[in-house]
Amino acid sequence: MAVGAGMAAIGVDWGVSDADTLFSAGADHVATTVNELAGHLHGPVTQSARKVTQ
């Protein structure tokens, strides 16, 4: 959905999809831990998403 909305997409590989599937679906990043996810949420990806929504 993020890709369709023109936003940055972050996938997590502990759900129903693996990293390859998430990247194929358009994920910009795939987190393998909660700490890694937090880093993506507070880093450049969040700033890219802000540019899209402004």
Long-range contacts (C-beta under 8 A, 24 or more apart in sequence): 2-26, 5-52, 6-52, 7-49, 7-52, 7-53, 8-45, 8-46, 8-48, 8-49, 8-52, 10-37, 10-40, 10-41, 10-45, 12-37
